[in-house]
Amino acid sequence: MEWIKPVAGEAAMEYYAKSENLQGHQETVKEHLQKVAALAREDGEALGLADAAGLEGLVHDFGKYTEAFQDVWKGKRTGVDHAISGACFLECCYRGRPGSRPVIEAVNGHHAGLVAYDMIKAELHAIADDRKQAHGNAGKTPSIENAAQLKEANAAFQKDFPDFRLPKLPIPPADELEKKVIFYEVKRQAQDINLGILKDKAEHFFQTTGKFKKFNIEYQGLSMEDM
């Protein structure tokens, strides 16, 4: 994942964020992002998160700066996920810095719902890695599927927002960065590992203690082969 630098040059096409309204106006991505960024920044001000909220609003539809998504408006394609592409852009820019993760989660989840950063990190990196196949949310195809398309989208975004600069984002409290719990089943022989039983035990633990309600839960098995 490389830092995305501003790219000079003209974008060859107009990019739209919405379909035509009843008056025949079709809002461009630039118009839409300007409006959403202003509203998000205003709402974030009350929480002391104006920069983070404004950034989320400004790049949430970054993935619409693509031919793939514009084909949706033309009726040529369906099942295109633009949200994960915007999250990929931020991942490239911030390189996984803790302060960026809540914004990445919000951009990725603004349609399909919030998913923890650690759960989508691999897909974000796959989009920018031509050696890997990326997958979007809910089984959709990412509007950006490779590094070349990412650079093209960045060029269009930079054309619309030439003064864009990455804000310094606040680092969330430590307990909010890593809300993940891993339960292990340890056996001498790998064939004796039963993750189904492990999940049942974990569920009993959750019900009894009331802990880890908002954590991401993983289950793994370990045997002598792992030692």
Phi, psi and omega in degrees: 000118180254150174301134179271118180266152176303138181243124178278155178130165182268136172279140189277348185221164176269139182248129183250142181264335184225163172281169182297140176273184184296337179272001178086007179270135177245112185291131179282165177298320180299313180300314183296314182295323178298316181294311183294321180298318180296316179293318181295319180297320179297316179292322182289338181302319182295338181259002184073023183235038184300315182295316181294316180292319179297320178296316179302314180295324184287329185248004186298330178250027176307324182292355176272356174277052184217151177295323181302314182284326178297333176293338176297315179295332181275357180079015182269338184218155173223170176066038180253126182261107179273338186295315182294334179291321176294323177295322178297319178303313180293323178297320177295320183290315187261350177055041175077014179300140186307320182295337182275343189296316177298326179290319177299316179298319181292317179296313180297326187261013186286358171236310188273349182106158185290136174228137183301144181308314182299335182279341182245353184306314182299320180291324178298320179287326180295326180300321183269003182245110184294350179274352186238157177260120182270152178231140180269184178288149175055034177076009180276169177266130178300141178292338173242125185241355181204173185296323181296317179293326177296319179292323178295317178295321179297320179297318179293319179296315180294328177295319180284330184229069184296339181265009182297132174225142180289126177282156173278122186260143179291146179275125180296158175306148186305323183288350178262349183282322189230070180272071182222137177233134178245124175260133181246140170254118184249122179223156177295315182254135182300326182291345180273354181286130180229099183290337177297315177295321179299318179295322177296319179295318180295319180298319177297320178298315180299315182293325182284318186262334184074013182271161171061036183294326184250021181265156172276127185253131175237152180232129180222152178247142178232140177225183179299335179294338181271354184278000000 
